[in-house]
Amino acid sequence: MIYDTIIIGNGPAGLSAAIFAARSNLKTIVIGEKLGGQASDAHLIENYPGFPSISGFELMKKFENHAKIQGVEIIYTRAQKFKKNDKKHTFTITTGDNEYETKTIILALGTTTRKLNISGETEYLGRGVSYCATCDGAFFRNKTIAVIGGGDVALSATLYLAELAKKIYLIHRRQDFRGEPIKLKKIKESKNIELVLDTVPTGITGEITVTGLKTKNLKTNQEQEIKLNGVFIEIGSTPTTVLAQELRIKLDEKGYINVDPAQHTNTPGIFAAGDITTNSNYFRQVITAAAEGSIAADSAFKFIKENSY
């Protein structure tokens, strides 16, 4: 069997692509290890239209059910290898002992959030620990929180959260920041943001939810525990592009897949959508990923028609 399109990744972008591909009568299969990707880890999502408040897993389950209703085949495994079949103008994807042949590929692998790997980080995920300020900031209105990081992502998150939180501790392991100077200037001028420099987090404490953050000053070795309600870990993310590199797909300087407005990569027949791409100004939300997925599916449909498969 030759599929019309194989979608790698079953998060918001991948499942949206699957729905739109199936509605265009494309024989479609989704290959991914985890339902919903990072979106499933969100304790609550309150910014997806039509769902004022829903858990990430529940929303992704609805995406999955919708795709299955359209006749999409979903396999929970990892795509291990890609091969381009030049004579047939198709691609072969290997997963363990199985091989799947397809006319087009949509890459929707998302990103991997960088972790601190400290005690309490996993235990309190969704209960005070977050990796997304725009996703979870509203839950910490008028509360005390910490933002950890020193890059542009951390500075942007801090300024965003400053409009919501009562008090913010911005914790950075150095004196100098890598983010934009104008953002740092605004942070220093803010009355509810306190810089905690030359300091690293060593553990997150709590009961049912987060109650504190243990830190260590790298210059004095002094340790303390800051009482707070939440910890935002903003040390960046890594695009999942190992397989894309095997196909020599062009990446930007940050490692994200370069796509045009129609989600085309530099390789004919291969499209990309969601957090893994350069689109949407790196605004990583369920709604933008879903939009990119639908566009990628439409582009795959047009590619197949134009090439007379």
C-alpha positions in Angstrom: 0.0 0.0 0.0 1.2 3.5 -0.8 -0.3 6.2 1.4 -1.0 9.7 0.1 0.5 11.3 3.2 2.2 10.1 6.3 2.2 12.5 9.2 5.0 12.2 11.8 3.8 13.5 15.1 0.4 13.3 16.8 0.2 16.7 18.6 -2.1 19.5 17.5 -0.4 20.1 14.2 -0.2 16.4 13.2 -3.8 15.6 14.2 -5.2 18.7 12.5 -3.2 17.8 9.4 -4.7 14.3 9.5 -8.3 15.6 9.8 -7.9 17.9 6.8 -6.0 15.4 4.7 -8.7 12.7 5.3 -11.4 15.2 4.4 -9.5 15.7 1.1 -9.8 11.9 0.5 -6.1 11.3 1.1 -5.1 7.9 2.4 -3.6 9.1 5.7 -1.6 7.6 8.6 -0.3 9.3 11.7 2.9 8.0 13.3 3.8 9.3 16.8 4.9 8.1 20.2 2.7 10.2 22.5 -0.9 11.4 22.0 -1.0 15.2 21.9 2.8 15.8 22.3 3.6 18.6 24.8 0.0 19.9 24.6 -1.2 16.8 26.6 1.0 17.9 29.5 -0.9 21.2 30.0 -2.9 21.0 33.2 -5.5 23.4 31.7 -5.9 25.2 28.4 -8.1 28.3 28.5 -7.2 30.0 25.2 -8.4 27.5 22.6 -11.7 28.8 21.0 -14.8 26.9 22.0 -13.2 25.5 25.2 -13.1 28.1 28.0 -11.3 25.5 30.2 -10.1 22.0 29.2 -7.1 19.8 30.1 -4.5 19.4 27.4 -5.0 15.7 27.4 -8.7 16.0 27.0 -8.4 18.4 24.2 -5.9 16.2 22.4 -8.2 13.2 22.9 -10.9 15.1 21.1 -8.5 15.9 18.2 -7.6 12.2 18.0 -11.3 11.0 18.0 -12.1 13.6 15.3 -9.2 12.2 13.2 -10.4 8.6 13.7 -13.9 9.5 12.7 -12.5 10.8 9.4 -10.9 7.4 8.9 -7.3 8.3 9.8 -5.1 5.4 10.9 -3.0 6.2 14.0 0.0 4.2 15.1 1.8 4.8 18.4 5.4 4.2 17.6 8.6 6.1 16.6 9.6 6.8 13.1 13.2 5.7 12.9 14.3 6.1 9.3 13.4 8.0 6.1 14.3 7.0 2.6 13.6 8.8 -0.6 12.7 6.6 -3.6 13.8 8.7 -6.5 12.6 6.4 -9.3 9.1 6.1 -7.8 9.0 9.7 -6.4 7.9 8.3 -3.0 9.3 8.0 0.5 9.7 5.0 2.8 9.4 5.4 6.5 10.7 2.7 8.8 9.3 2.0 12.3 11.0 -0.9 14.0 10.2 -3.9 11.7 7.6 -2.2 9.6 7.9 0.0 6.5 5.4 2.5 5.1 5.5 4.0 1.7 4.0 7.4 1.0 3.7 10.1 -1.7 4.1 13.0 0.8 5.3 13.5 4.4 4.1 16.1 6.9 6.6 16.6 9.7 4.9 17.7 13.0 7.3 16.5 15.6 7.2 19.6 17.8 9.9 20.5 20.2 11.4 19.1 23.4 11.4 21.4 26.4 14.7 21.8 28.2 14.5 20.6 31.8 16.3 21.7 34.9 16.4 18.1 36.2 16.0 19.1 39.8 13.8 17.5 42.5 10.2 18.4 42.4 10.2 19.4 38.7 8.4 16.4 37.4 6.3 15.9 40.6 4.8 19.3 40.5 4.3 19.6 36.7 0.8 21.1 36.2 0.6 21.8 39.9 2.8 24.9 40.0 5.5 24.0 37.6 5.1 25.2 34.0 7.1 25.6 30.8 4.7 28.0 29.1 4.0 31.4 30.4 1.3 32.2 27.8 -0.4 28.9 28.5 -0.5 29.0 32.3 0.1 32.5 33.3 -3.5 33.3 34.1 -3.6 30.6 36.8 -1.1 32.7 38.8 -2.9 36.0 38.8 -1.9 38.0 42.0 0.4 35.2 43.2 4.1 35.0 43.8 6.2 33.1 41.2 9.7 32.5 39.8 10.9 32.6 36.3 14.1 30.7 35.6 16.3 31.6 32.6 18.4 34.3 31.1 17.6 34.3 27.4 15.0 36.1 25.4 12.4 33.5 26.1 12.8 34.1 29.9 12.7 37.8 29.6 9.6 37.8 27.4 7.9 35.4 29.8 8.8 37.6 32.8 7.3 40.7 31.2 4.2 38.9 30.2 3.7 37.4 33.7 4.4 40.8 35.4 1.0 41.9 34.1 -0.6 39.1 36.1 1.5 38.1 39.1 1.8 39.9 42.4 5.6 39.2 42.6 8.2 37.7 40.3 11.6 36.4 41.1 13.7 36.3 37.9 16.5 33.7 38.6 19.6 33.6 36.4 22.9 31.8 36.9 24.9 34.8 35.6 25.0 38.6 35.9 24.6 39.1 32.2 21.5 38.2 30.2 21.4 36.9 26.6 18.0 38.5 25.9 17.2 41.8 24.3 18.5 44.9 26.3 15.2 46.7 25.9 13.3 43.9 27.6 15.9 43.8 30.4 15.5 47.5 30.9 11.7 47.1 31.3 12.3 44.3 33.8 14.6 46.4 35.9 12.1 49.2 35.9 9.2 47.0 37.0 8.2 47.3 40.6 7.0 43.7 41.0 10.1 41.9 39.5 13.2 41.1 41.6 16.4 39.9 40.0 18.1 36.9 41.7 21.5 36.6 39.9 24.4 34.3 40.1 21.9 31.8 41.4 20.6 28.3 40.3 17.5 26.4 41.4 18.3 23.2 43.3 14.8 21.9 44.1 11.1 22.6 44.0 9.1 22.0 47.2 5.4 21.8 47.9 2.5 19.9 49.3 -0.5 19.5 46.9 0.9 22.3 44.8 4.2 24.2 44.8 5.1 26.2 47.9 8.8 27.0 47.5 11.9 27.0 45.4 15.3 26.1 46.8 18.3 28.0 45.3 22.0 28.3 45.6 24.2 31.3 45.0 27.1 30.3 42.8 29.5 32.9 44.3 28.8 32.6 48.0 27.4 29.0 48.0 24.6 30.4 50.2 21.4 28.3 50.0 17.9 29.5 50.6 14.2 28.7 50.0 12.0 31.2 48.4 8.3 30.9 49.3 6.1 31.1 46.2 3.2 29.6 44.3 4.7 28.7 41.0 7.8 28.2 38.9 8.1 28.9 35.2 11.0 27.2 33.6 12.0 29.2 30.6 15.3 27.8 29.5 14.3 27.1 25.9 13.3 24.1 23.9 14.9 22.0 21.3 13.2 21.3 17.9 12.9 17.5 17.2 14.6 17.6 13.8 17.0 14.6 13.8 14.9 12.8 11.1 14.5 16.0 9.1 18.2 16.3 8.9 18.5 12.8 7.4 16.4 14.1 4.5 18.6 17.2 4.3 15.7 19.5 5.0 16.8 23.1 5.5 16.8 24.4 9.1 17.2 28.0 10.4 20.0 29.0 12.7 18.0 27.9 15.8 17.4 24.4 14.3 13.8 24.9 13.2 12.5 23.7 9.8 12.3 26.5 7.3 8.9 26.6 5.6 7.1 29.0 3.3 3.6 30.3 4.0 2.1 27.1 2.6 4.3 24.9 4.9 6.6 23.6 2.1 10.1 22.6 3.1 13.0 22.8 0.6 12.3 19.1 -0.3 9.4 18.6 -2.8 6.8 16.4 -1.2 7.8 17.1 2.4 5.9 19.6 4.5 6.2 20.7 8.1 3.8 22.2 10.7 3.6 23.3 14.3 6.3 24.1 16.8 9.0 22.5 14.7 8.8 25.2 12.0 9.7 28.8 11.5 6.1 30.0 11.0 3.9 31.8 13.4 6.8 33.9 14.7 7.7 31.0 17.0 4.4 31.6 18.9 3.9 28.0 20.1 0.3 27.5 20.8 -2.3 24.8 20.1 -4.2 27.1 17.8 -1.2 28.1 15.7 0.0 24.5 15.4 -3.5 23.4 14.3 -3.6 26.1 11.7 -0.3 25.1 10.3 -1.3 21.5 10.2 -4.4 22.2 8.1 -2.4 24.3 5.7 0.2 21.6 5.3 -2.5 19.0 4.6 -4.0 21.3 1.9 -0.5 21.8 0.4 0.1 18.0 0.3 -3.3 17.5 -1.4 -2.3 20.1 -4.1 1.1 18.6 -4.5 -0.4 15.2 -5.2 -2.8 16.6 -7.8 -0.2 18.7 -9.5 2.2 15.7 -9.8 -0.5 13.4 -11.2 -0.1 10.6 -8.7 
